Amino acid sequence: MTSQSEWLSRLGRASNYNRWVFESIEPYLGRHALEVGCGTGTFSALIAGAVEHLTAIDISQEFIDTARRRHAEVPNLTLLKADATRDLPHHKFDSIVMLDVLEHMADDAAMLASLTKKLAPGGRIVLKVPAIPRLFNSLDAAVGHFRRYDQNTFKLAAHSAGCIVRYCQSFNIAGIPGWWWNGVRQRDVAPGTHIGGFDKLVPLLAFGEKFFPPVAGLSLIGVLEVER
């Protein structure tokens, strides 16, 4: 099993964390959504439950096959093998969701620019990206990250793609120590016990960040619109 597959498998079981991520992006979803880099479908059913129809794509046939098995009973979900840099679906969407995907793109601004062409009028690109560049470590390298972002580099990529940043918020401050420690240990994947233990704390952490938005976090949640 590759590091990325192992990450997806372990994070797929972190139900509290996944729900927290989903609830952070839910207000920005429209009727018709595209999920780019859906992996094994960890968020696909959650997103599909909030929209009229979700098209979810991934470059890996193995991941798409797994997602289809997991979500065979979700009627408004279409899963497709596709390379987002070359063959995006032809129709347009109210929202395009990329959760921990943009950092895998060598040219992030070019990727965002291509996505803007698939937005319906008033549409949004909804992103979750890894934050704090100095935290880049073995965990990032193992799954193919090119970078981690801060507010400035995130906004620079957006503006280079012709987008306006409508929202950008730090997310998951409590995850920083664990990421740093696993990097110090030169691990490729965080131990399942770490992820499971963290997941149990998520309801408390989510409650705290709801009322006290953090000034720093392991990730950034961002919403982009096309500059007109």
N, C-alpha and C positions, 0 to 999 in steps of 0.2 A: 504494500500500500504506500503510495506517495505521501509526502508531507501534507500536500493540499487535500488529498482524499481523507487523511486521518484527521486533519483540522475540521473538515466539513462533517465528518462522522461524529466527532466529539461535540462540536458546537450544535449539531442537529438535535442533540439530547438536552441542550441547555434551554429548556422551554421558557423559564422565567425571563432569561436574558433576551431570547428571541422575541418574546411578547413586548418587552420594553423597547427594543429597537423598532418594532413595528408600530407601536403606539406613538413613537416619536416622529414617524413619517406619515402616519395615517391622515392627518389633516390636509395634506398636500396632494392627495391622490384624487384624480378625476374619475370619470365614468369608464374610460378606456385607457388601460395602462400597459406599458411594456416594461418587463423586467430583464435587464441585460446582465448576463453572467449569473444565472439563477442557481448554478451548481446542482446539488441534488434536491433542490426544491424546498430548502429550509424555510424560506419566507413566502413561497409562492401561494400556498393555501391561505395564509393569513391575508396577503394582499388581495387574492381573488375574492375573499369574503367581504372586502370593503369596496369593490368596484363592480361595474357591470360585466366587464370582460378583461381578462389578463392574458397577454401573450408573453411567455417567458422563454428566453433563449439562452443557450450556452454552447460554447465551442466543442465541448466534450460529449460525444455520443454516450459514453458510459454514464455520465452524470444525468443526461436527459432520460436515459432508460430507467435509472433509479428513481428519478422524479416522477416519471409516468407510473411506475409501480406504486409509489407512495401516495399519489394523488389521483388514482384512477376514478375515484368517485366525485371529483370536483368538476361540475359540468361547465363552468365558465372559464376554464383554464386550458389554453393551448400551449403545448410545450414543443419547441422546435430546436433542432441542432442548427446553429448558425454562428458565423464569425462576425461579431459586431463591427469589426473594422472593414468588412467587405460586403456583407449581404444582410443588412437590416431589412425587416419587413417593409413592404411597399406602402402600406397605409400609414396614417398619422394618429398620434396618441395625445391624450390630455396630460398624461404624465409618463415620464421615462425614469425608471428606478434603477440605480446602481448601488448596491450595498457591498462595500469593500471590493470594488472592481476597478475603479479609475486608477488606482495606484499600480495596477498590473500593466497599464498602457505606457509604452515608451514615450509617446507623444500625447499627453493628456489633453492639451488644448485642441488638437486635431480631432480627437475622439469626441469631445464635447461639441465641437463645431458640426461634426457629421450628425450628431444626435439632434441638434436644433432643427435640422431639415425634416425631422420626423415628428415634430411637435405640431399639434393643431393650434389654431389661434388661441392665445392665452395659456398655452401649455407650459409645463414646468419639468425641469430635470431635478430629481430628488436623489441626493447622494449621502452616503456614509463613507468616510475615508479615514485611514489611520492618521493620527495627529502626533505632534511633537517630534520634529526631525531627529533630535539627538537621541531619541529612543530606538532608532533604527538598529536592529541587531540580527542575530542568527534566525530568529523566528520569521522576520520579514524576508530575509534572503531565501529561506527554505521554501517559501510559497510564491516567490517570484515578484516581490514588491520592488518597484523602481524607486520609491520615495515614501516618506511620511510628510504630512502637510502641516503648515501653520496657517493662521488667518490670512497672512499676506500672500503666501504661495498659492493658496486655494483661490483667492480673489484674482490673482494674476492669471491663473489658468482659465478662470471663468471669463475675465475681460478679454483675453486673447482669443477666445472662442466667440466673442460678440454677445456675451451674456451679462446680465445684471444679477448680483447676489442679493436675493430678497431675504434670505435668512441664513445665518451661520452660527451654530452654537456648539460649544464644547460639550462632550458627552462621556460619561463613565470615568470620573476622576479616580474612583477606587480601583480601577483596573491597572493604573500606572505602575504601582509597586510590583505586582506579579509579572507584568511584561518585562520590566527592567530585570527582575531577579532571574527569570528564565533565560534572558539574554546573557546575563553574567555566567550562567551555567552552560551557555552555548548549546541550548536545546533547539531542536527543529520544531517541536510541538510541545505545548504546555501539557503536563500530566493530566489525565482525566480526573484525578482526585482534586486538582486545583480548580479545574473548570466546574466540576460538580459542586464543590464547596462554595465557590463564588456565586454560582447560580442560586443557591439557597438564600444568599444575602440580597439578591437583586430587588425583591419587593421593598425592602428598607432603603436601599440605595436609590431606587427610582423615586420613592416618596421624597427623599431628601433633595434630589436634584430638581424635582418639580417645583419646590418652593424656594430653593437656593441654587439657581443655575451656576455651575462651576465655571471658574475662570480658565481652567485647563482640564483636559480630559484625554483619555486614550484615543478618542475618535472625535471627528467633527461631523455634525449633521448639517447639510446645506441644501438650499433650494435656489435654483437658478431659473431665470426667465430670459427670453430673447430680448436683447436691446433693440428698441424700435425708434 
